[in-house]
Amino acid sequence: MAVKHRCKVCGYIYEDDPKNAGFPFEAQDDSYLCVVCGAPKSEFEEIRTRD
């Protein structure tokens, strides 16, 4: 299972891959903002997928 993070405001899925500069979500600074809606990191929830 893959662990991803979903913005609870707009539904954007943060994936730990090259489009996010390869940074794991947890490594993002607390000032990280959703690239779609600008919500803060605290508005993301962990989800598990069967990728």
N, C-alpha and C positions, 0 to 999 in steps of 0.2 A: 504494500500500500504506500502510496505517495502522500506526503503531508503538504498541504497548501494552505494559504490564508485567504479568506474572503472578506471583502469590505462589507460590513453590515449596512452601510448606507446605500451603495449603488450596485453591489454584487460583483465588483471587479475581483478576479482571482489572481493573487500574487503567486507566481511559481518561481522556485529557485533555479533559474536557468539564464542563459546568456542575455535574454532581453531585459533582465533586471541586473545586468552587469555581474551576474553570477553570485550575487550576495544572497545568503540565506536570510529569510525574513527576520529572524532573531538578531542578526548582525546589523540590521538597519538601525540607525540612530533613532532616538525617541522623537525626533523632529520630522521623521518620515511622514509624508502625506500621500494619500491615494492619488495615483496619476490621472484618474478619471474625474473624481469629484472633490478632491482636496481634503477628504476626511483624515483625521489624525490616526496614527498607528494603533491607538487604543480602541479604535472602531473596527478592527479586524478580528476575525475568529478563525481558529484552526479547524480545518476540515481534512478528512482522509478520503482519498479516492483510490480506485482500483486500477490505476495506470500501469 
